[in-house]
Amino acid sequence: MSTTRVVVLMGVAGTGKTTIGPLLAAGLGVPYAEGDDFHPPANIAKMSAGTPLDDEDRWPWLDAIGRWAHGREGLGGVVSSSALKRVYRDRLRSEAPGVLFLHLTGDRALIEQRMSERKGHFMPTALLDSQFAALQPLGEDEAGLDVDITGTPEAITERAVAALRRFDQ
């Protein structure tokens, strides 16, 4: 499947955005951009220390992701971003109005288990509660889909591609 749509892969930390993103992009025939790479060093340091970001920390990060998505309009792409709050998704849409949000969803216990098993990531499991507290599910008026994260990365990706196909029909 090839697409000219830009997909923002969203969800709380530990849902698999970094794992699923490249697989989804390959399945769609488009490039992938890792949202964490758009964070300035100060944000990484803050999260590594176990301190949640505030909105002032997030605005430049979201703007950078939005600019990337805008540059891919009509060409397609997949970019990861937690995009937990409606206001964050609005900020991304202000830069790239045509983006589609694909929300990776799952049970908190499964997500915590996956977070505890990963190595070398700056986001500690201690911040998971703050992620769930901030999460505002997609509104009915937002272009987006939910995809469950149970199963293998390949199974999740297959569900995501199938959901995108149905969305585009």
C-alpha positions in Angstrom: 0.0 0.0 0.0 1.3 3.4 -0.9 -0.1 6.6 0.5 0.4 10.4 0.1 -1.1 10.9 3.6 1.1 11.9 6.6 0.3 9.7 9.6 1.2 10.9 13.2 1.7 7.7 15.3 0.6 8.8 18.7 0.2 7.3 22.2 1.7 7.2 25.7 5.3 6.2 26.2 5.8 2.5 25.8 3.1 1.8 23.2 5.6 1.0 20.5 5.7 4.1 18.4 9.5 3.8 17.8 9.1 0.1 16.9 5.9 0.3 14.9 6.7 3.6 13.1 9.4 2.2 10.8 7.4 -0.9 10.1 4.3 1.1 9.3 6.2 3.5 7.1 7.7 0.6 5.2 4.2 -1.0 4.8 2.9 2.3 3.4 5.9 3.0 1.2 6.8 6.3 2.8 9.6 7.7 5.0 9.6 7.6 8.8 10.7 10.3 11.2 11.3 9.5 14.9 9.5 12.1 17.0 12.0 11.9 19.8 14.7 13.2 17.4 12.8 16.5 17.3 13.3 17.1 21.0 15.9 19.7 22.0 18.6 18.4 24.4 17.0 20.2 27.3 13.8 18.2 26.9 15.7 14.9 26.8 17.7 15.9 30.0 14.5 16.8 31.8 12.7 13.5 30.9 15.8 11.5 31.7 15.8 13.0 35.2 12.2 11.8 35.6 10.6 15.2 35.2 7.6 15.5 32.9 7.7 18.1 30.2 5.4 21.1 30.5 3.6 22.8 27.6 6.3 25.4 27.2 8.8 22.5 26.6 6.6 20.9 24.1 5.7 23.8 21.8 9.0 23.9 19.9 9.1 20.1 19.6 5.6 20.0 18.3 6.3 22.8 15.8 9.3 21.0 14.5 7.3 17.8 14.0 4.5 19.8 12.3 7.0 21.4 9.9 8.3 18.0 9.0 4.7 16.8 8.4 3.9 19.9 6.4 6.9 19.2 4.2 5.6 15.7 3.5 2.1 16.8 2.5 1.1 15.1 -0.7 4.1 12.9 -0.5 3.3 10.8 2.6 5.2 10.0 5.7 4.9 8.6 9.2 6.1 10.5 12.2 5.8 9.6 15.9 4.7 12.0 18.6 2.9 11.3 21.8 0.3 14.0 20.9 -1.5 13.2 24.1 -3.6 16.3 24.4 -6.0 17.8 21.9 -4.2 21.1 22.1 -1.0 19.3 21.0 -2.8 17.7 18.1 -4.3 21.1 17.2 -0.7 22.5 17.2 0.4 19.8 14.8 -2.6 20.4 12.6 -1.8 24.2 12.6 1.4 23.3 10.7 0.1 20.3 8.7 -3.7 20.4 8.5 -4.1 17.1 6.6 -2.3 14.8 9.1 -4.1 11.7 10.3 -3.5 10.5 13.9 -3.1 6.8 14.5 -3.4 6.2 18.2 -1.6 3.1 19.6 -3.7 2.0 22.6 -3.3 -0.7 25.2 -3.6 -1.9 28.7 -1.5 0.0 31.2 0.1 -3.2 32.7 1.2 -4.3 29.2 2.7 -0.9 28.5 4.5 -0.8 31.8 5.9 -4.3 31.2 7.2 -3.3 27.7 8.7 -0.1 29.1 10.6 -2.0 31.8 12.0 -4.4 29.3 13.4 -1.8 26.9 17.0 -0.7 27.1 18.6 2.7 26.4 15.5 4.8 26.3 15.4 8.1 28.2 11.7 7.8 29.3 11.5 6.1 32.7 8.5 4.0 33.7 7.9 6.5 36.6 6.5 9.0 34.1 3.9 6.5 32.7 1.2 7.7 35.2 1.7 11.3 34.0 1.4 10.2 30.4 -2.0 8.5 31.1 -3.1 11.5 33.2 -2.4 13.8 30.2 -4.0 11.5 27.5 -7.0 12.9 25.8 -8.4 10.3 23.4 -9.1 11.4 19.8 -12.3 13.4 19.4 -15.0 12.4 16.9 -14.1 15.5 14.9 -10.4 14.5 14.6 -9.1 12.6 11.7 -7.7 9.5 13.4 -7.9 5.8 14.3 -7.2 3.7 17.3 -5.1 0.5 17.0 -4.6 -2.0 19.8 -1.0 -2.9 20.7 -1.5 -6.5 21.7 0.6 -9.0 19.8 3.8 -8.8 17.8 5.0 -5.6 16.1 4.2 -7.2 12.8 0.6 -8.0 13.9 0.1 -4.4 15.2 1.5 -3.0 11.9 -0.9 -5.3 9.9 -3.8 -4.0 11.9 -2.7 -0.4 11.4 -2.3 -0.8 7.7 -5.7 -2.4 7.4 -7.3 0.3 9.5 -5.7 3.0 7.3 -7.0 1.2 4.2 -10.5 1.2 5.6 -10.2 4.9 6.6 -9.1 5.9 3.1 -12.0 4.1 1.4 
